[in-house]
């Protein structure tokens, strides 16, 4: 493609983006269409259906507000004994927050960004302390914000079609929604590996890794929901018994080994380092095909995000969930004032038009591992950013 043709194509793309941002603003506003979240009572259960199947049920601030408000009502309702949350369409439970809308509005309306992350994290924390059984049917794609409205609940049900990932380091963010709490609490250094590389777990591996509490064949989900809804004034133990019955009967991939089982020693060894540089060096020295593949993946990630994520997980390993979410809110607002997130989303959108070559290794070498800040960084467009890990966020 000639340079003139390329720039004309990019110009048309940018014109589309300027028009599209208006639609994105409407999606992010408090006037979100109520149909994007379906709220209904079925028997003893309050059922939440994330209803944006064409957009993989990604979350907007309007959806978050609706869910939070309804959960409050159901918690006080003596006729509602448990909550079931699921995604519409069969492809995704929830693929995360609507990052395209967030990125396009980010430089134009900081309040919407503040509202989105603050209210999302408030919802995550509320789910963790919910006083009634909370069952998330994480069937299909479950990433980012979708993890936030599921993993903190009492029960998480995976299927053979589940796909879990925290891919935020690829777009200039970090594994938020409480990732700093639950990831370092997974076996060994598995959570560090998942958070830094964005590795995808599928099917029964989501259960084996500890993300899900149960595994059920996807064809049984409707029946499971019916049985849960038909319970009479159930306790958490009653709900657990039903889930355990379905889990025990599932035979799909029952004897399959965990996809990372043979690599756990390498993961525990390489990702036990306290710096990104040392993790990279550990992978290089290991030299196995698995280690070199992870090295290749890490070299594609935002270097700032890698630094932030490692520190986030290390700090979060000894904090409460509420403390972690407070830290992550401050981090999110810093990222929104920075550069990597917007560039990360933009680069992912235009990869069909333009191949970007970025020397990430240089940036990693210049970032500090200090507990109070990550040093000043000069990106390829000379934008300077300072990231702080203190109350100044």
N, C-alpha and C positions, 0 to 999 in steps of 0.2 A: 504494500500500500504506500503510495506517495505521501510525503509530509502534508501537502495541501489537502489531500483527500482526508487524511487522518484528522486534521484540525477542523475541517468542515463537519466531520462526523461527531467530534467532541463538542463542537459548538451546538449542533442539533441536540445532542444529549443533554447539555447544560440548559438549553431552553426548555426541554421537557422537565428537567429537575425543578426549574423555577415555577413552572405551572403545578407540578406535582406537590410542592411543599405546601400549597394551600390546602390540598386534600389531606395531606399528612397532619396539618394543624387541626383540622376538623376531627381527625381520628384521635388526636391526643387530648382534645379539649374535654371539659367536663360534660359536654353534651353528647358523649358517645352513645350510639344507638343501643338501646336496651337489649336488642336482639343479639348483640355480640356476647352476652352472657344470659343463659337460660337458668332461671331459678324456680324450682318447683318442689313441692312436698309429695313424696311417694311413700305411703304407709308411715313408718316411724322415721323415715330419713328425709333430710333436706338434701336435694340433689343440685349440684352446680355443674352446668355444662358450658365449657368455653366454646363459643360458637363462631369462630372465624376460620373455618376449614380451609378456605382458599389462601389464607395467610398463615397456615399452620397454627392457628389459635394463639398467635402472638398477643401479648398483653398491652393494653393501653392504660393510661391513668384512670379513664372512665370505668374500665372493667374492674380495675383494682378497687376503686371506690364502691362499686356495686357489690362486689364479693365481700368486702370488709363489713359494709353496712348490714348485709343479709346474715352474715355469720353472727354478728352481734344480736340480731333479732332471734335467730334460731337458738343461740345459747341460752336465751331467757325463756324460750317457748317450752312449756312443759310437755308438749305433744311431739317435740322433735328430739330424738334420742341419739342420732348419729348423722354425720355429714359424709356425702359421697361427692367427689369432684372428678370430672372426666373431660375429655376433649371430643369435639364433634368431628366427623368425617373419616375416622379410621386411620389417617396417616400420622397424626400427631396428637399427643396430649397437649403439649404447649411447647413451641420452639423457642420461647424466651420473650423478652420485651421487644417492642417494635423499634429496633435499633435504627432503622432507616428514618422513621419519623423523628426519633430522638436526635439523630445527627443533623437532620435538615433544619430542625427548629432550634438546635442548641445555641447557635450564635445570635439568634433573633429573640429568644424568650427564655431567659435564665430561670424565671419563676416556674415555668412548666417543667423544666429539668429538675428543679429542686423538689417540686411537688411529686413528680413521678418516682424518684428514688426514695424520698422520705416515706411516701405512702406505701410503696412496694415493700420496703423493709419493715414498716409497721405491721403490714399484713403478714409477712413471714414470721415475725416475732409472736404475733397473736395466734397464728396457727400452732406454733410450738407449745403454747400454754393453753390451748383450747380445752375446755372442761368436758367436752363430749367426744366420743370416738370420731376420728377423722380418717376417712379412707380415700386415698388417691389412686385412681386407676391409671397408671402411667403406661398406657398402651400407645405405641408409636413413638415419635420423636419427643424427647424430653430434654430440653436444654435451658440453661440460663434461668430466666424468670419462671419457666415451667418447673425447674428443680425447686425454686424457692417456694412455690405453692404446693409442693408435694413432700419433699424430703424431710421437712420439719414436722409433718403430721405423724400421728401415732402409727398408721398403717399405710404402706406403699405396696401396690400390687403390680408387678411386672408381668409381661407376656412375652411370647417368642418374637413379637414384633417391636418390642421396646428398643429404643436407641437413646442412650444417655451420653451426654457430653457437656463439658464446661469449656467452650471454645474461645473464651473472651480474650486471651492473650494474642489471638490472631487479628483482633480488631482494635487493639490499643486500650483495652480495658483489663479487668482482672476478674477472677471467678467470684462474683459477689453473691447477693441473696443468701448470705450466711455461709458461703463457701469456705471462708476463713475459720468457721467452726466445725463443719462436718467433714471436710476433706482431710485435715490432719488427724482425725479420729478414725479413719479407715485403717485397715491392717498395714503394718509396716509403713513404708513411704509411698504406698499406692496413691493416696490423695495428692501428694506433692507431684507425682508423675502425671496424674490426670489433670491437675490444675495448670501445670506448666505446658504440657504438650497438647491438651485438648483431645486426648485419645478417646475414641468412641467405644463404649461398651454396648453389646447387643444381647437381646434375649435373656436367657438364664444367667448370663454373666452379670447383669445388672443386680440380680439377687445375690449371687455369690460374692460380689464385691462389697455388699452391705448397703447398697443404695436402696434397694427394695427389701421389704420384710417378708414378702410372699411372692410366689410365682404361680400363675394360673394360665391355662390354655386360653387363647383369645376367644375361641368359639364358646367358652363358658362364661364370658364376662356378663352377658345379659342375664343369664340365670343366676349368677352370683349377686348381681344388683337386686334382682327380684327377691332372693332369699334374705338378703340383708334388710331390705325394706319391709319384709313381712315379719320380722322379729317383733316380739311383744315386749316393749319397755326394756330393750337390751342393755346390758352393761358392757364394758370394754371386754370382759372375759367372754361374753356371749358372741360378740363380733369376732374376736380372735378365734373362737372355736369354729365358726363358719369358714373363715379365711383359711384356717389350718386344714380343714376338711378338703377344700378345693385344692389347696397347695399339695397335699399328700396324694391326691388322685392324679395330679398332672404327671404325664410321662414324657413330654417333649424335652429332649436333650437332658434327661435326668442323669444319665451316666457320662455326660460330656464334661471334660476337664475345663477348668477356668482358663480363658484364652491367655491370661498373663501368668499362669501358674509356673511354667518353666522359666519365666523371666523375672520372677519376684526377687530372687537373690541379687540379680543385676540392678533391679529397680531400687531395692533397699540400700545397696552399696553406692550406686552412682548418685542417687537423689538424696543422700544423707548429708551432703555438703551444705555449708552455710552461705555460700555465694553462688551466683549463676555461673561465674567463671570457672569455679571448681567443679560444678556439675558438668559443664561442657568438657573440661579436662578429663574428668572421670570417664565420660562416654568415649572420648578419644582413646584413652589408655585401654579401656576395655576392648575396643576394636571388633567386637562381635557384630554380626549383621544387624541384630536387634539394636544394639547401642548406636551404631552408625546411622541407622534409620531414624532414631530419636534425635540424634544430633542434627540431622538434616531438617527435621520438623522444627526443632527449637530455633534454628538459624533463620527460619521464615517468620518467626514471631516478633512482635514489637519488643525491643530490648527493654524499654522502660516498663512495659507491662510485666515482663519476666521478673524484673527486679522488685517491682511492687508486689507481685503475686507471691514470690518466695518469702518476703518479709511479712506479708499478710498472713500466710499460713503458719509461719513460725510464731508470730505474735498471737494468732488466734488459738493456737494449741493449748494455751493456758487461760483463755478468757471465757466468760459466759457468752451465750448466743447474743444477748442484748448488747454486751460490750463489743462483740465482733461487728454487729450491725451498725453500731454507732461509728466505729472505726471505718467501716466500709462506706457509710454515707459521706464521711469527710473525704475519703479517697475518690468516691464517684464524682463529687463536685470539683475536685482538683483535676480529674481526668477531663471533665467537661470544659474546663478552662484551658486545657492543654491542646495538643496538636494531634497526637497519635490516633485517638479515637476517630476523629473526623476523616483523617487520612486513611485509616484502616478500612472504614466503611466505604469511602469513595473508591479506594483501590480495588476492593472486592467487586464493586459495581461496574467498573470500567475495564476489567481484565480482558473482556472480549474485544475491546477496542485498542488497548495499549498494554504492552508488557513493561512493567516497572522493575528495574534492577536496583536494589537498595543494599548497601553494604552494612548489614546489621552488626557484624562483628566489631567494627570500629566503635559503635555506640556502647556496646556492652563493656568494652575495655575502659570507657571513660566514666562509667556510672559508679557512684559510691555505695558501699554497703553500710554506711553509718546508720545508727539506729534512729537518728533524728531527721535525716534528709537524704535525698538522692541528688547528687551534685548537678549543677547546671549542665545542660546538654544542648549541643547545636545540631539541629536536624539538617536535612539536605537543603531546606529552603532558608536556613539561617535563623529560624525562629528559636528563641531561647526560653526554656521552661525550667522552673525549679519545683520539685515535689517535696512536701514536708510530711513527716509522720507524727506531728504533734497536734496540740489543740488549736493551732492556728488555721486548720482547714476551714 
